[in-house]
Every structure is written in C-alpha cells, then in structure tokens.
C-alpha cells in the first residue's frame, strides 16, 4: 500500500514520531520540549527581573553590550526587552525616572515607541511623533548602530524618499558595516511590499552577502529575500531565475548554519527561516536536517508571518518534513523484498 500522507498524519497526531524510520525521528526533541523564542542565559535574568518590576539587570545587560560593542547582541536583546515592555513597562518607567539620560534606557524607550506607532491605524503620523526619541537614542552614544536600525525602520513607515533612506543607511554602516539588523531594515525598504521589487531585494541581499564574512548572519540576507517572494501566496508564479536565486540563497544559508553548533540559540532564527524555505521548496531531507540543528529553539519568525500559532506551525512543518522523508525511506528489513522504494508496506 502506498505511503499516503493522510495515514501518516494520523499516526503523527497520536505519536508525533515515525517509529519505523530512525532516520525520521533521530535528533528531534519531543514537541512539548520545544520552546518558542527561549531567552539565552544572559537575557533570561533580565526578563525575570523585569517581570518583578526591576530594571537593573536589563540596564546592566545592555550596558555590557554597549561597552563591548556587541552590536548584534545589543539589537537582539533590545528587541526582546521591548517586546516584554509592550505589556509590562513599569520597570522601564522606573528606569527612565532614575536615569533619564541613560543611552540604554533611551534606546528601549525609542524601540518601544516605534513598535507602538507601527500598530496604530495612523502609523505614519505616529511614527513622525516618535522621531525625536530615535534622535535622542542615537545622540546618546554616537558609536551605536542600533538606533540607526530604528531610524531605517522609521523611515520606511514614514514613506521617506530613497535619498533620505540612503543618507540614514550611510550613517548606519559607518558605525557597523555588517550589522545584520540594519541590513534587514534596508532589505524591507527595498522589498516589493514597500518601495522596491523582488529583483532589487535579491540584488541588494546577494551583494551584501558577498561582501560579508563567512560566519556573518548577513550571509542569510538572500534567504530573507527568498522568503519575501515565497510568502506572496500560492497563486504567485516564480520564474526559473527566481527559483534559482531562492535555491542559491538556501544553499548559502545551509553553509552558514553548518558553521554553528547544533542547538546553538544564536543562529536559531536563521535556521527557522531556512527550514521554512526548504520546506516550501520541497527539499525535505535538508529541511529535516535543519530542524535537527534547531533542536529546542523554535523562533517566532518566520512562522508568525504565516500563522497566528507560530509554535504550532513550526511543529507542523517539522512533522511534514519528517513525513516526506519517511515516505521516501523503505521499512527496515523490507528493502530487498521487491517493493518499489518510497512505498509503505
């Protein structure tokens, strides 16, 4: 009997594993062990303290990243702290009251204000009002590229011209020429959904990846361009050239992923994005390998872009990759019994 998707899906709903195929389940944690956006060991104490209304650990964490010029970590931690502050900002209010000119407190304040403005039905107007907050954060430490990432996001939402955006981009890269967050902000501006096209998006991403270091997350920028194309919907037809660029982006990201240890939280978002693209391209074995590399670290992006239940969508995609690989794998001990490969006995 052929290996049908419906039958295997029924099995997975009850057991969440392909018992006949060690190749399908090895190295994959159980569903209930997978965590969405789990904080690392540095961020976790700051979030716990913020939940208790204490700002000092968050202040120390961001000050450490600023003092050490850890710009990628700084941007990532800022994003998580601002996400937390959207619903519980008492700790931030106390921090600003105690240190109103603290560069780190000003940065969190600006990030939070930008996010709230983006949610407004009058987005452009609200964003213009928070512009001075971004300026204050940038002026508080001229070395820091992260406020300029905020400025790039702000420019996109306020319909800034290409000339204005290019001036902000120049300021950003002067501070950190390979800063991933700033590159992502520029890529969004150039996307077909905003002020550019898929071609411009890929051109920018591929050039940036070529200029970056092999272990830089900027190597994953073409993968983001690929994702922007893929999520346009099932009715969008891609050209052969676009498909070649999507697969080349995935290949580059696979190489990048291989430079990090399995289960490392640092490249987790890139690996989640890579798994999504590989699933979309039907590259099931490679997708399953990325799910193994991800381990426990599911990320909201990209799954929240296509589902209101990002963790559930992650697990479903992982199951589908496992199903597809299982369908192509003969039962143990049955390979020489004359049945065609890829069939379920």
Secondary structure as UniProt FT lines:
FT   HELIX           5..15
FT   TURN            19..20
FT   HELIX           22..25
FT   TURN            26..27
FT   HELIX           31..33
FT   STRAND          35..36
FT   TURN            41..42
FT   HELIX           43..51
FT   TURN            52..53
FT   HELIX           56..67
FT   TURN            68..69
FT   HELIX           71..85
FT   TURN            86..87
FT   HELIX           90..98
FT   TURN            100..101
FT   HELIX           103..118
FT   TURN            121..122
FT   HELIX           123..140
FT   TURN            142..143
FT   HELIX           146..157
FT   TURN            158..159
FT   HELIX           162..175
FT   TURN            177..178
FT   HELIX           180..190
FT   TURN            192..195
FT   HELIX           198..211
FT   TURN            214..215
FT   HELIX           217..220
FT   HELIX           221..230
FT   TURN            231..232
FT   TURN            234..235
FT   HELIX           240..258
FT   TURN            262..263
FT   TURN            266..267
FT   HELIX           268..280
FT   TURN            281..282
FT   HELIX           284..294
FT   TURN            295..296
FT   STRAND          297..298
FT   HELIX           300..303
FT   TURN            304..306
FT   HELIX           310..327
FT   TURN            332..333
FT   TURN            335..336
FT   TURN            341..342
//
